[in-house]
Amino acid sequence: MELRQLEAFVEAARSGSISRAARTLYLTQPSLTQRVRALELDLGQQLLVRAGRGVRLTAAGARFLPKAEAALRTLRNAATELKAMEAVEAGRLATAATTDIATYILPMALSRFMRAHAGVELEIHTGAAAAVAAMVIDDQVDIALVNRPLALRDIVTIPLYQEPLIAVAAIDHPLAAGGKVTPEELGRAGLLARTASASSWELTAAYFAGCAVTPRVVVRAESTETLKRMAAAGIGIALAPELSLFDDIAANRLAVIEVDGPPLPSRAIAAIHREGAPPAASARALLDVLRTVLPQRGRPRRITSTGERRKPAERPRRE
């Protein structure tokens, strides 16, 4: 059974005439008749009979017609939806992201995306990097956004941004008075750290190991937001992802601590999709927005009441 056979039968049934149906479909009468007969052979039933100068439905044809019409509508609607998706005008985009990305990056990116593509329905899932990668492999989502390297089969990685970790503390913390601190001072001051499985802790531990420093961890927590709030409360120093800090620093809830030594590490923000399933137009459009948004944020700095960026005060040099 072929689509063109269904089209020929439905048009002949609607018009009651082989000649009119042929003109509508831009076919010759023999071609249209051949398609209807091929359909009847496939079904093992006669669908149309001659009636004067036209045709009419048999009992089998009358029963089959609404189903043929529904099938054609379904196929045409599906084709319309796919074309709309390719034009990023409509359709559904399912994506997943790690918690930090979903909290601190996606809101701005999705705001811009939805202004340009209001007809796209978004579905957002969150989880650890391994969990969102599993969603990609299982075709639950079109793309996922992660903040650590993933060496997995059947996964294609699209690098987007290198996000540095930044040391922050309460604005009245002794190390926030201005100037730079050494990695040793930073490590001794009392760190607020993510749990051992988090990418930011793996980077932090490797950084201090490279500096031959054993950091003093005073609190471990599962979320970046928890660490920031503890830092603002004066409990310790957090090494937090850059893109999580803009609002806190602009509002003077946190102060940046500059480090005199090797630069603090960065984590790789990337999009992933299943190999053999390249991102659809809507997913590509979201990636384009992310590429625009991420470099624009710049390094967070505290803002004074006059709107000027505050320069850190000079700290006395240690003899």
Backbone as numpy.savetxt, mean C-alpha at the origin, in Angstrom:
# Nx Ny Nz CAx CAy CAz Cx Cy Cz
-18.88 -23.23 -26.24 -19.73 -22.04 -26.24 -18.84 -20.79 -26.24
-19.12 -19.87 -27.13 -18.29 -18.68 -27.28 -19.11 -17.42 -27.04
-18.42 -16.36 -26.65 -19.09 -15.08 -26.39 -19.83 -14.59 -27.63
-19.22 -14.70 -28.79 -19.86 -14.19 -30.02 -21.11 -14.98 -30.36
-21.14 -16.27 -29.98 -22.35 -17.05 -30.20 -23.50 -16.55 -29.32
-23.19 -16.26 -28.05 -24.20 -15.71 -27.14 -24.72 -14.38 -27.66
-23.80 -13.52 -28.11 -24.21 -12.22 -28.62 -25.14 -12.36 -29.83
-24.83 -13.29 -30.73 -25.65 -13.49 -31.92 -27.05 -13.98 -31.52
-27.12 -14.94 -30.62 -28.43 -15.47 -30.18 -29.25 -14.40 -29.48
-28.66 -13.67 -28.54 -29.40 -12.67 -27.77 -29.93 -11.58 -28.70
-29.12 -11.11 -29.63 -29.56 -10.04 -30.52 -30.67 -10.53 -31.45
-30.56 -11.76 -31.95 -31.62 -12.31 -32.81 -32.91 -12.48 -32.02
-32.81 -12.93 -30.78 -34.01 -13.11 -29.95 -34.66 -11.77 -29.64
-33.85 -10.76 -29.34 -34.41 -9.45 -29.00 -35.10 -8.81 -30.20
-34.46 -8.89 -31.37 -34.98 -8.20 -32.54 -36.04 -9.02 -33.28
-36.03 -10.35 -33.06 -36.97 -11.22 -33.76 -36.66 -11.35 -35.23
-35.42 -11.02 -35.61 -35.07 -11.02 -37.03 -33.58 -11.30 -37.19
-33.26 -12.27 -38.04 -31.85 -12.57 -38.33 -31.20 -11.40 -39.06
-31.91 -10.80 -39.99 -31.32 -9.71 -40.78 -31.05 -8.49 -39.91
-32.01 -8.11 -39.04 -31.78 -6.95 -38.17 -30.64 -7.23 -37.19
-30.59 -8.43 -36.63 -29.51 -8.79 -35.70 -28.15 -8.73 -36.39
-28.11 -9.19 -37.64 -26.84 -9.16 -38.39 -26.38 -7.73 -38.62
-27.34 -6.84 -38.97 -26.96 -5.44 -39.17 -26.45 -4.82 -37.88
-27.10 -5.10 -36.76 -26.69 -4.53 -35.46 -25.27 -4.97 -35.09
-24.95 -6.22 -35.38 -23.63 -6.76 -35.00 -22.60 -6.64 -36.13
-22.99 -5.97 -37.22 -22.08 -5.78 -38.37 -21.60 -7.12 -38.92
-22.56 -8.04 -39.09 -22.27 -9.35 -39.64 -23.12 -9.58 -40.88
-22.73 -10.57 -41.68 -23.62 -11.03 -42.74 -24.65 -11.98 -42.13
-25.79 -12.12 -42.79 -26.82 -13.03 -42.27 -26.30 -14.47 -42.14
-25.55 -14.99 -43.14 -25.04 -16.37 -42.99 -24.10 -16.51 -41.77
-23.28 -15.47 -41.51 -22.36 -15.55 -40.37 -23.14 -15.60 -39.06
-24.16 -14.76 -38.93 -24.94 -14.75 -37.70 -25.69 -16.07 -37.53
-26.28 -16.56 -38.62 -26.99 -17.84 -38.55 -26.05 -18.97 -38.14
-24.83 -18.96 -38.67 -23.86 -19.98 -38.32 -23.52 -19.95 -36.83
-23.41 -18.75 -36.25 -23.09 -18.64 -34.83 -24.24 -19.18 -33.96
-25.47 -18.87 -34.34 -26.61 -19.36 -33.57 -26.68 -20.88 -33.66
-26.47 -21.42 -34.84 -26.53 -22.87 -35.00 -25.40 -23.56 -34.22
-24.22 -22.95 -34.19 -23.12 -23.53 -33.41 -23.46 -23.56 -31.92
-24.12 -22.51 -31.44 -24.55 -22.48 -30.04 -25.58 -23.57 -29.77
-26.53 -23.75 -30.70 -27.55 -24.79 -30.52 -26.92 -26.18 -30.49
-25.89 -26.40 -31.32 -25.20 -27.68 -31.31 -24.49 -27.91 -29.98
-23.85 -26.85 -29.45 -23.18 -26.97 -28.14 -24.17 -27.32 -27.04
-25.36 -26.73 -27.10 -26.36 -26.94 -26.04 -27.22 -28.18 -26.28
-27.24 -28.65 -27.51 -28.09 -29.80 -27.82 -29.56 -29.45 -27.84
-29.87 -28.17 -28.06 -31.26 -27.70 -28.07 -31.43 -26.67 -29.19
-32.62 -26.69 -29.83 -32.95 -25.64 -30.78 -33.47 -24.44 -30.00
-32.91 -23.27 -30.28 -33.25 -22.06 -29.53 -34.19 -21.14 -30.30
-34.08 -21.12 -31.61 -34.88 -20.23 -32.45 -35.54 -21.04 -33.56
-36.74 -20.62 -33.93 -37.41 -21.21 -35.11 -37.91 -20.07 -35.98
-38.05 -20.36 -37.25 -38.54 -19.33 -38.17 -40.01 -19.09 -37.90
-40.42 -17.81 -38.00 -41.82 -17.42 -37.83 -42.10 -16.33 -38.84
-42.68 -16.70 -39.98 -42.88 -15.73 -41.05 -41.55 -15.26 -41.57
-41.35 -13.94 -41.57 -40.08 -13.39 -42.04 -39.05 -13.27 -40.92
-39.42 -13.59 -39.71 -38.51 -13.46 -38.60 -38.26 -14.77 -37.90
-37.88 -14.67 -36.63 -37.63 -15.85 -35.80 -38.30 -15.63 -34.46
-38.59 -16.75 -33.78 -39.10 -16.66 -32.42 -38.41 -17.71 -31.56
-38.50 -17.52 -30.24 -37.85 -18.43 -29.31 -38.63 -19.73 -29.17
-37.88 -20.81 -29.08 -38.48 -22.07 -28.66 -38.62 -22.04 -27.13
-39.21 -23.08 -26.57 -39.30 -23.16 -25.11 -37.91 -23.17 -24.48
-37.00 -23.93 -25.09 -35.62 -23.96 -24.58 -34.96 -22.60 -24.73
-35.22 -21.93 -25.88 -34.65 -20.60 -26.09 -35.15 -19.58 -25.09
-36.46 -19.64 -24.78 -37.04 -18.70 -23.81 -36.42 -18.91 -22.42
-36.13 -20.15 -22.10 -35.52 -20.42 -20.80 -34.06 -19.99 -20.77
-33.39 -20.14 -21.90 -31.96 -19.84 -21.95 -31.67 -18.34 -22.09
-32.57 -17.58 -22.70 -32.32 -16.17 -23.01 -31.93 -15.34 -21.78
-32.69 -15.35 -20.67 -32.29 -14.49 -19.55 -30.92 -14.85 -18.97
-30.58 -16.12 -19.04 -29.26 -16.52 -18.53 -28.15 -16.04 -19.47
-28.41 -16.09 -20.76 -27.43 -15.59 -21.73 -27.25 -14.08 -21.57
-28.37 -13.37 -21.37 -28.29 -11.92 -21.18 -27.51 -11.59 -19.90
-27.77 -12.33 -18.83 -27.05 -12.09 -17.57 -25.56 -12.36 -17.73
-25.23 -13.41 -18.48 -23.82 -13.72 -18.70 -23.13 -12.61 -19.46
-23.78 -12.08 -20.48 -23.19 -10.98 -21.25 -23.03 -9.73 -20.38
-24.03 -9.44 -19.54 -23.92 -8.26 -18.65 -22.75 -8.42 -17.70
-22.60 -9.62 -17.14 -21.50 -9.87 -16.19 -20.15 -9.66 -16.86
-19.99 -10.19 -18.04 -18.72 -10.05 -18.75 -18.44 -8.60 -19.11
-19.47 -7.89 -19.57 -19.26 -6.48 -19.95 -18.97 -5.62 -18.73
-19.66 -5.89 -17.62 -19.38 -5.15 -16.40 -17.96 -5.40 -15.92
-17.54 -6.67 -15.99 -16.17 -7.00 -15.56 -15.15 -6.29 -16.42
-15.40 -6.24 -17.73 -14.47 -5.54 -18.62 -14.43 -4.06 -18.30
-15.59 -3.47 -18.00 -15.64 -2.05 -17.65 -14.86 -1.77 -16.37
-15.03 -2.65 -15.38 -14.32 -2.47 -14.11 -12.82 -2.56 -14.31
-12.38 -3.52 -15.11 -10.94 -3.68 -15.34 -10.37 -2.46 -16.06
-11.11 -1.93 -17.02 -10.63 -0.74 -17.73 -10.57 0.45 -16.79
-11.56 0.55 -15.90 -11.55 1.65 -14.93 -10.37 1.52 -13.98
-10.07 0.28 -13.57 -8.92 0.07 -12.68 -7.63 0.47 -13.38
-7.51 0.13 -14.64 -6.29 0.47 -15.37 -6.15 1.97 -15.52
-7.26 2.67 -15.52 -7.23 4.13 -15.61 -7.22 4.78 -14.23
-7.14 4.00 -13.17 -7.14 4.46 -11.78 -8.36 5.34 -11.50
-9.49 4.97 -12.08 -10.71 5.73 -11.85 -11.62 5.07 -10.83
-11.50 3.77 -10.70 -12.40 3.04 -9.81 -11.75 1.72 -9.46
-12.52 0.87 -8.78 -12.00 -0.43 -8.40 -11.56 -0.44 -6.95
-10.94 -1.53 -6.56 -10.53 -1.75 -5.18 -9.03 -1.97 -5.12
-8.38 -1.33 -4.17 -6.95 -1.51 -3.95 -6.75 -2.02 -2.53
-6.26 -3.24 -2.41 -5.97 -3.82 -1.09 -4.47 -3.74 -0.86
-4.09 -3.14 0.25 -2.68 -3.02 0.59 -2.48 -3.33 2.05
-1.26 -3.68 2.40 -0.91 -3.96 3.79 0.34 -3.17 4.13
0.55 -2.92 5.41 1.70 -2.14 5.84 2.05 -2.51 7.27
3.34 -2.39 7.59 3.73 -2.55 8.98 3.14 -1.39 9.79
3.08 -1.58 11.10 2.35 -0.64 11.95 2.90 0.78 11.84
4.21 0.95 11.89 4.79 2.29 11.80 4.43 2.97 10.49
4.50 2.24 9.39 4.19 2.83 8.09 2.71 3.20 8.02
1.86 2.30 8.52 0.42 2.59 8.51 0.08 3.79 9.37
0.84 3.99 10.45 0.54 5.08 11.39 1.12 6.41 10.95
2.35 6.41 10.46 3.06 7.67 10.25 3.25 8.07 8.79
3.09 7.14 7.86 3.35 7.44 6.45 2.08 7.39 5.60
1.30 6.33 5.76 0.13 6.16 4.91 -0.91 7.28 5.00
-1.19 7.85 6.18 -2.25 8.87 6.20 -2.01 10.02 5.23
-0.80 10.57 5.20 -0.52 11.67 4.28 -0.56 11.18 2.83
0.03 10.00 2.58 0.06 9.50 1.21 -1.35 9.20 0.71
-2.17 8.57 1.55 -3.53 8.22 1.12 -4.40 9.45 0.95
-4.14 10.49 1.74 -4.89 11.73 1.57 -4.67 12.29 0.17
-3.43 12.31 -0.28 -3.13 12.81 -1.62 -3.68 11.86 -2.69
-3.54 10.56 -2.44 -4.01 9.58 -3.42 -5.51 9.69 -3.62
-6.27 9.82 -2.53 -7.73 9.84 -2.63 -8.24 11.13 -3.27
-7.50 12.23 -3.08 -7.91 13.46 -3.76 -7.82 13.30 -5.27
-6.83 12.54 -5.73 -6.65 12.35 -7.17 -7.48 11.19 -7.72
-7.79 10.21 -6.86 -8.46 9.00 -7.33 -9.59 8.63 -6.36
-10.58 9.49 -6.30 -11.65 9.33 -5.31 -12.51 8.09 -5.57
-12.49 7.55 -6.78 -13.32 6.39 -7.08 -12.73 5.07 -6.65
-11.49 5.07 -6.17 -10.84 3.82 -5.76 -11.21 3.50 -4.32
-11.65 2.28 -4.08 -11.96 1.83 -2.72 -10.72 1.19 -2.12
-10.31 1.69 -0.96 -9.07 1.22 -0.32 -9.38 0.24 0.79
-8.54 -0.77 0.89 -8.61 -1.72 2.00 -7.21 -1.84 2.59
-7.05 -1.50 3.87 -5.74 -1.43 4.50 -5.64 -2.51 5.58
-4.57 -3.30 5.53 -4.28 -4.28 6.58 -2.95 -3.90 7.24
-2.79 -4.22 8.51 -1.54 -3.93 9.21 -1.03 -5.19 9.90
0.26 -5.21 10.16 0.87 -6.35 10.83 2.37 -6.24 10.78
3.04 -7.24 11.34 4.50 -7.30 11.26 4.91 -7.57 9.81
6.20 -7.32 9.52 6.67 -7.45 8.13 6.41 -8.84 7.58
6.67 -9.88 8.37 6.45 -11.24 7.89 4.97 -11.49 7.61
4.11 -10.92 8.44 2.66 -11.13 8.26 2.16 -10.45 6.99
2.59 -9.22 6.73 2.10 -8.54 5.53 2.69 -9.17 4.27
3.93 -9.70 4.39 4.50 -10.41 3.24 3.69 -11.67 2.92
3.22 -12.35 3.97 2.38 -13.53 3.75 1.08 -13.16 3.04
0.54 -11.97 3.35 -0.67 -11.52 2.67 -0.42 -11.33 1.17
0.76 -10.83 0.84 1.12 -10.65 -0.56 1.22 -12.00 -1.26
1.92 -12.94 -0.64 2.12 -14.26 -1.25 0.79 -14.97 -1.44
-0.13 -14.79 -0.49 -1.44 -15.45 -0.57 -2.46 -14.68 -1.41
-2.02 -13.59 -2.05 -2.91 -12.77 -2.90 -4.05 -12.13 -2.12
-3.85 -11.88 -0.84 -4.86 -11.16 -0.06 -4.79 -9.67 -0.32
-3.59 -9.17 -0.68 -3.40 -7.75 -0.97 -2.62 -7.62 -2.27
-2.74 -6.44 -2.90 -2.02 -6.18 -4.15 -0.56 -5.85 -3.89
-0.32 -4.98 -2.91 1.04 -4.62 -2.53 1.09 -4.49 -1.01
2.31 -4.50 -0.47 2.50 -4.25 0.96 3.69 -3.33 1.12
3.71 -2.60 2.22 4.79 -1.68 2.55 5.48 -2.18 3.81
6.78 -2.35 3.73 7.55 -2.91 4.84 8.73 -2.00 5.16
9.30 -2.20 6.37 10.44 -1.37 6.77 11.65 -2.20 7.17
11.77 -3.35 6.54 12.97 -4.16 6.73 13.16 -5.04 5.49
14.40 -5.45 5.21 14.63 -6.31 4.05 13.97 -7.68 4.26
13.41 -8.22 3.20 12.77 -9.54 3.25 13.33 -10.39 2.12
14.06 -11.43 2.48 14.61 -12.34 1.47 13.67 -13.53 1.35
12.62 -13.36 0.56 11.60 -14.39 0.41 11.43 -14.75 -1.06
11.18 -16.02 -1.29 10.86 -16.43 -2.66 9.51 -15.85 -3.06
9.35 -15.63 -4.35 8.08 -15.16 -4.92 7.75 -13.73 -4.53
8.70 -12.99 -3.98 8.46 -11.60 -3.58 9.40 -10.69 -4.36
8.84 -9.61 -4.92 9.62 -8.58 -5.60 9.62 -7.33 -4.72
10.80 -6.76 -4.50 10.94 -5.59 -3.63 11.19 -4.34 -4.46
10.46 -3.27 -4.12 10.64 -1.97 -4.78 11.11 -0.97 -3.72
12.40 -0.61 -3.69 12.88 0.34 -2.68 12.21 1.70 -2.83
11.89 2.32 -1.69 11.24 3.63 -1.71 12.03 4.70 -0.95
12.59 4.37 0.21 13.14 5.42 1.06 14.04 4.81 2.13
15.11 5.52 2.46 15.96 5.16 3.59 15.60 6.09 4.75
14.98 5.53 5.79 14.48 6.33 6.91 15.44 6.23 8.10
16.12 7.31 8.46 17.06 7.23 9.59 16.33 7.17 10.93
16.98 6.53 11.89 16.53 6.62 13.27 17.10 7.90 13.87
16.35 8.53 14.75 16.77 9.79 15.37 16.63 9.66 16.88
17.63 10.12 17.59 17.60 10.09 19.05 16.77 11.27 19.55
15.77 10.99 20.39 14.91 12.04 20.94 14.71 11.81 22.43
14.44 12.91 23.11 14.21 12.86 24.55 13.27 13.99 24.93
12.88 14.02 26.19 12.06 15.13 26.69 12.84 16.43 26.52
12.12 17.53 26.34 12.79 18.80 26.06 13.65 19.27 27.23
13.39 18.78 28.46 14.21 19.18 29.60 15.22 18.10 29.98
15.44 17.12 29.12 16.43 16.09 29.39 17.83 16.70 29.36
18.74 16.28 30.25 20.10 16.87 30.27 20.81 16.82 28.93
20.62 15.76 28.15 21.31 15.65 26.86 20.66 16.48 25.76
19.52 17.09 26.06 18.83 17.91 25.07 19.18 19.38 25.18
20.18 19.69 26.01 20.53 21.09 26.23 21.19 21.71 25.01
21.66 20.91 24.09 22.31 21.46 22.90 23.66 20.80 22.69
24.23 20.97 21.52 25.49 20.33 21.21 25.30 18.86 20.89
26.40 18.16 20.75 26.34 16.75 20.36 26.82 15.87 21.49
26.35 14.61 21.46 26.77 13.62 22.45 27.44 12.48 21.73
28.30 11.78 22.44 28.97 10.62 21.84 28.07 9.40 21.92
28.37 8.37 21.13 27.59 7.13 21.26 27.65 6.55 22.67
28.81 6.72 23.34 28.93 6.22 24.71 27.96 6.95 25.64
27.89 8.26 25.53 26.95 9.03 26.36 25.51 8.63 26.07
25.22 8.44 24.79 23.87 8.07 24.40 23.50 6.71 24.98
24.43 5.76 24.89 24.16 4.42 25.39 24.01 4.35 26.89
24.73 5.21 27.62 24.67 5.19 29.08 23.44 5.92 29.62
22.80 6.75 28.80 21.75 7.64 29.29 20.45 6.92 29.61
20.29 5.69 29.13 19.05 4.97 29.37 18.17 4.97 28.14
18.18 3.85 27.41 17.46 3.78 26.15 16.06 3.20 26.33
15.16 3.74 25.55 13.83 3.18 25.39 13.85 2.43 24.06
13.62 1.13 24.09 13.86 0.31 22.91 12.64 -0.51 22.54
12.55 -0.82 21.26 11.54 -1.76 20.78 11.92 -3.18 21.21
10.98 -4.09 21.09 11.26 -5.48 21.41 12.28 -6.05 20.44
12.88 -7.17 20.83 14.04 -7.69 20.10 13.74 -8.03 18.65
12.50 -8.35 18.32 12.16 -8.74 16.94 11.94 -7.55 16.02
11.87 -6.34 16.55 11.58 -5.15 15.73 12.81 -4.75 14.92
12.57 -4.27 13.71 13.69 -3.88 12.85 14.49 -2.73 13.46
13.80 -1.79 14.13 14.52 -0.65 14.70 15.46 -1.10 15.82
15.08 -2.13 16.59 16.00 -2.60 17.63 17.18 -3.34 17.01
16.96 -4.13 15.97 18.07 -4.80 15.31 19.08 -3.78 14.80
18.60 -2.68 14.23 19.50 -1.63 13.76 20.20 -0.94 14.92
19.46 -0.68 15.99 20.05 -0.02 17.16 21.14 -0.88 17.78
20.86 -2.16 17.97 21.85 -3.06 18.57 23.10 -3.15 17.72
22.92 -3.23 16.39 24.08 -3.31 15.50 24.89 -2.01 15.55
24.19 -0.88 15.66 24.89 0.41 15.73 25.80 0.47 16.96
25.25 0.18 18.13 26.05 0.26 19.35 27.15 -0.79 19.38
26.89 -1.97 18.80 27.94 -2.98 18.71 29.09 -2.47 17.86
28.77 -1.77 16.78 29.81 -1.21 15.93 30.60 -0.11 16.61
29.98 0.55 17.59 30.66 1.58 18.36 31.33 1.03 19.62
31.29 -0.30 19.80 31.84 -0.96 20.99 31.20 -0.43 22.27
29.90 -0.21 22.22 29.15 0.32 23.36 28.04 -0.67 23.70
27.88 -0.99 24.98 26.76 -1.79 25.44 25.70 -0.85 25.99
24.59 -0.65 25.28 23.62 0.34 25.73 22.86 -0.14 26.98
22.47 0.81 27.79 21.67 0.50 28.97 20.20 0.71 28.60
19.48 -0.38 28.42 18.07 -0.32 28.04 17.23 -0.29 29.32
16.39 0.73 29.45 15.57 0.87 30.66 14.14 0.41 30.44
13.65 0.47 29.19 12.28 0.04 28.89 12.27 -0.56 27.49
11.54 -1.67 27.33 11.25 -2.20 26.01 9.74 -2.14 25.78
9.33 -1.80 24.58 7.90 -1.71 24.26 7.68 -2.19 22.84
6.44 -2.52 22.54 6.11 -3.09 21.23 5.81 -2.03 20.17
5.58 -0.78 20.57 5.21 0.23 19.57 6.08 1.46 19.67
6.29 2.08 18.52 7.05 3.33 18.47 6.31 4.43 19.23
5.00 4.47 19.14 4.23 5.51 19.81 4.41 5.44 21.33
4.46 4.23 21.87 4.69 4.07 23.31 6.05 4.62 23.71
7.07 4.30 22.91 8.42 4.80 23.23 8.48 6.32 23.17
7.82 6.92 22.19 7.84 8.38 22.10 7.18 9.02 23.31
6.08 8.47 23.74 5.38 9.03 24.90 6.22 8.88 26.18
6.92 7.76 26.31 7.80 7.57 27.46 8.98 8.54 27.41
9.49 8.76 26.20 10.58 9.73 26.07 10.10 11.12 26.45
8.91 11.51 26.00 8.37 12.83 26.33 8.13 12.97 27.83
7.89 11.84 28.50 7.67 11.87 29.96 8.97 11.88 30.74
10.12 11.84 30.04 11.40 11.93 30.72 11.96 10.62 31.20
11.42 9.50 30.72 11.87 8.19 31.21 13.19 7.79 30.60
13.50 8.24 29.40 14.74 7.87 28.75 14.82 8.46 27.36
15.76 7.91 26.58 15.99 8.37 25.21 15.51 7.30 24.23
14.77 7.73 23.24 14.27 6.80 22.22 14.99 7.04 20.91
15.33 5.96 20.22 15.81 6.05 18.85 14.61 5.69 17.96
13.96 6.72 17.47 12.68 6.54 16.79 12.83 6.82 15.29
12.01 6.20 14.47 12.05 6.47 13.03 11.73 7.93 12.73
12.46 8.48 11.80 12.34 9.89 11.44 10.90 10.33 11.18
10.17 9.54 10.39 8.85 9.98 9.95 7.79 9.91 11.05
8.15 9.35 12.19 7.21 9.32 13.31 7.31 10.56 14.20
8.27 11.44 13.92 8.64 12.47 14.90 8.21 13.89 14.57
7.73 14.14 13.37 7.51 15.53 12.95 6.56 16.28 13.87
5.42 15.70 14.14 4.43 16.40 14.98 4.95 16.62 16.39
5.63 15.63 16.95 6.11 15.73 18.33 7.18 16.80 18.47
8.06 16.89 17.50 9.14 17.86 17.59 8.62 19.26 17.28
7.74 19.37 16.30 7.17 20.68 15.99 6.38 21.24 17.16
5.76 20.35 17.95 4.97 20.78 19.11 5.80 20.88 20.38
7.11 20.72 20.27 8.01 20.79 21.43 7.71 19.73 22.48
7.21 18.59 22.04 7.05 17.47 22.97 8.32 16.66 23.10
9.16 16.71 22.05 10.41 15.97 22.04 11.51 16.85 21.46
12.74 16.59 21.90 13.91 17.30 21.38 14.84 16.31 20.70
15.47 16.74 19.60 16.43 15.91 18.89 17.78 15.98 19.60
18.42 14.84 19.76 19.77 14.77 20.32 20.72 14.42 19.19
21.64 15.33 18.92 22.61 15.10 17.84 23.75 14.23 18.35
24.23 13.34 17.49 25.27 12.39 17.88 26.59 12.75 17.21
27.64 12.81 18.00 28.99 13.07 17.51 29.68 11.73 17.32
29.60 11.19 16.15 30.16 9.87 15.88 29.54 9.30 14.63
29.61 8.00 14.45 28.97 7.40 13.27 27.49 7.76 13.23
26.97 8.06 12.05 25.54 8.42 11.96 24.66 7.27 12.44
23.55 7.63 13.04 22.60 6.62 13.46 22.08 5.86 12.24
21.69 4.61 12.43 21.32 3.77 11.27 20.01 4.20 10.63
19.80 3.70 9.43 18.56 3.93 8.69 17.91 2.59 8.38
16.60 2.61 8.23 15.91 1.39 7.81 15.30 1.61 6.43
15.21 0.54 5.68 14.76 0.62 4.29 13.26 0.46 4.22
12.57 1.48 3.72 11.14 1.38 3.45 10.97 0.95 2.00
10.18 -0.09 1.80 10.02 -0.64 0.46 8.60 -1.15 0.27
8.21 -1.24 -1.00 6.97 -1.91 -1.37 7.30 -3.30 -1.87
6.42 -4.25 -1.63 6.62 -5.60 -2.13 5.35 -6.07 -2.85
5.55 -6.91 -3.85 4.42 -7.55 -4.52 4.84 -8.95 -4.92
3.86 -9.77 -5.24 4.16 -11.15 -5.60 4.78 -11.20 -6.99
5.80 -12.03 -7.13 6.43 -12.22 -8.43 5.41 -12.78 -9.41
5.37 -12.19 -10.59 4.40 -12.62 -11.58 3.08 -11.91 -11.48
2.92 -11.04 -10.47 1.68 -10.26 -10.31 2.06 -8.80 -10.14
2.48 -8.13 -11.22 2.90 -6.73 -11.11 1.77 -5.84 -10.61
2.10 -4.75 -9.92 1.05 -3.88 -9.37 0.14 -3.33 -10.46
-1.16 -3.28 -10.16 -2.12 -2.68 -11.07 -1.94 -1.17 -11.09
-2.67 -0.51 -11.97 -2.50 0.94 -12.14 -2.74 1.69 -10.83
-3.75 1.28 -10.05 -4.03 1.98 -8.79 -2.88 1.82 -7.81
-2.29 0.62 -7.75 -1.15 0.39 -6.86 0.07 1.20 -7.33
0.28 1.26 -8.63 1.40 2.06 -9.15 1.20 3.53 -8.84
-0.05 3.99 -8.91 -0.33 5.39 -8.58 -0.03 5.68 -7.11
-0.35 4.73 -6.22 -0.04 4.92 -4.80 1.46 4.96 -4.58
2.20 4.11 -5.28 3.66 4.14 -5.15 4.23 5.47 -5.63
3.66 6.01 -6.70 4.12 7.32 -7.18 3.89 8.40 -6.12
2.74 8.34 -5.44 2.47 9.30 -4.37 3.48 9.13 -3.24
3.77 7.90 -2.86 4.74 7.65 -1.78 6.11 8.20 -2.15
6.51 8.02 -3.39 7.83 8.54 -3.82 7.87 10.06 -3.73
6.71 10.69 -3.92 6.64 12.15 -3.82 6.62 12.61 -2.38
5.87 11.91 -1.54 5.69 12.32 -0.15 6.95 12.11 0.68
7.58 10.95 0.54 8.65 10.59 1.46 9.84 11.55 1.43
10.39 11.91 0.27 11.54 12.82 0.31 11.19 14.23 0.76
9.91 14.62 0.74 9.55 15.99 1.05 9.56 16.29 2.54
9.50 15.26 3.38 9.33 15.52 4.80 10.55 16.21 5.41
11.76 15.83 4.98 12.93 16.49 5.52 13.22 16.06 6.95
14.34 16.48 7.48 14.72 16.11 8.84 13.89 16.89 9.85
13.27 16.22 10.84 12.47 16.96 11.82 13.34 17.84 12.69
12.88 19.04 12.94 13.57 19.99 13.82 12.53 20.69 14.67
12.92 21.09 15.86 12.00 21.82 16.71 11.77 23.21 16.13
10.51 23.68 16.20 10.13 25.00 15.69 9.89 25.94 16.86
10.45 27.13 16.77 10.25 28.12 17.83 8.91 28.81 17.64
8.52 29.63 18.60 7.24 30.33 18.51 7.22 31.32 17.36
8.38 31.75 16.89 8.44 32.69 15.76 8.45 31.98 14.42
8.44 30.61 14.46 8.43 29.85 13.21 9.81 29.54 12.69
10.89 29.94 13.37 12.24 29.68 12.91 12.72 28.36 13.49
13.56 27.67 12.73 14.14 26.43 13.23 15.19 26.77 14.28
15.08 26.08 15.43 16.00 26.38 16.52 17.33 25.71 16.29
18.41 26.46 16.42 19.73 25.90 16.32 20.15 25.37 17.68
20.77 24.18 17.71 21.17 23.64 19.01 22.24 24.50 19.66
22.14 24.66 20.95 23.12 25.45 21.69 24.43 24.69 21.78
25.52 25.43 21.90 26.82 24.81 22.04 26.95 24.16 23.41
27.40 22.93 23.46 27.67 22.26 24.73 29.14 22.42 25.08
29.47 22.58 26.35 30.87 22.69 26.72 31.62 21.41 26.32
32.78 21.56 25.77 33.58 20.40 25.41 34.11 19.72 26.67
34.12 18.36 26.65 34.65 17.61 27.76 36.15 17.46 27.60
36.86 17.80 28.60 38.33 17.70 28.52 38.77 16.26 28.70
